[in-house]
Amino acid sequence: MTKRDIGKEIIAGLEEIKAWKRGEKKLRATTIDLPRASDVATIRKHLGLSQEQFASFMGVSVATLRNWEQNRREPRGPARSLLLVAAKQPRAVREAFESSLPATKERRLRRAA
């Protein structure tokens, strides 16, 4: 593994910005489409969670979740990022949700197997 030279990387980045300002270089941009309110119910159902469970996992009230699902309000900020993870990596979200639940006898048995 080679050691990074952060100083050189910063200088190269500044040179790239200068070249862009002079019109000599085009910078690459990446756009990520984050989920909207119209996607929330589908994401939640795909995870197999109730509104109460999903609202708890998202850190919002059930009323807020319902407003999203009924397109009365749009999720904002970190909620949209978490919805993106839930949409793209549902298994990871499901595992995180299940691991946050209090240990039940059934879950302990499944883990032991």
N, C-alpha and C positions, 0 to 999 in steps of 0.2 A: 504494500500500500504506500503510495507516495504522499508526502506531506504537502498540504495545501499552503500556498503563499497568499494569505488574505490581502496583503498590501498590493500585490501584483493584480489580483482579481479586482480590487476596488479601482485601481488606476486604469485597467482595461475597460471597466464599466464606464468610467468618466470619459475616456477617449471615445467609446461607442456613442455616448450621449452627445459629445461635441460633433462627431461625424453626422449624427442624425440632425442636429441643429443646422449644420451647413448644407443639409439636403443630400449628403453623400451616402447615407445608409437608411434603410427602412428597418424599424424595430419590429420585432415579432410581438403580437398581442394574442392573448388567449382569452376567450369568452366562455364562461361557464353558465349554462342555463340552470338556475336554481328552481326548485319546485315552487309552484304557486298554490293558492288556496284550492283551486280545482283539482289538484293532485293529492291533497291530504287524505281524503277518505279512501282512495285507492291504495295509497301507501299503508295506511293503518290496517285495512282489511287484508292486504297481502301479508302483513306481519302476524295476522290472526289475533290482534289485540282489541279489546273493547275500547270505547271512547274514554272511559275512566282510566284504564291502564295506560293507554297511549298518552293521554293528557299528563298523567303522572310522570311518565318517562320523559316527555318533552319539557316538563317543568312549567306547564301552563295549567290554567283552570279548565274544567270541562266546558264551561261556557265559551272560553276563548277557542278551544278546539272546535266546538260546534259552529261558532261564527266562521271559522276557516272553512269547515266542510260545507257550509251553506253559502259560501262566497260572499259573506257580509263583511269580512275583514281579510286582509292578507297577512300571512306570517311575515315577520321581518327579522333582520339581523341573524343572530346565531340560530334561530329556529329554522330558517330556510336552509342553512348549512347542515343542520342535523337531519332535516327532512331529505336532503340530498344523499346523505350517508344511508339513511333508512331505505331510500329507493334503490340505491346502487349496491349496497351491501346488507341486504335484509338479514342474512344469517348472523353477521357480526352484531347487528342491533338486537336481534332476538336473543343471542347468547348473553349480551350485556344486560338486557332486561331481566332474563332469567337468573343471572348471577346476582342481581341486586335484590331479588326476593328473599324473604326469610327462609332459611333452610327448613324444608319439610321432610318428613320421613321418606316420602316417595323420591324426592330429589336426591337425598343422601344415598338411597339405594341405587339410583341410576348412576350417580357418580362413582360408586364403589364397583359397579359392574364393568 
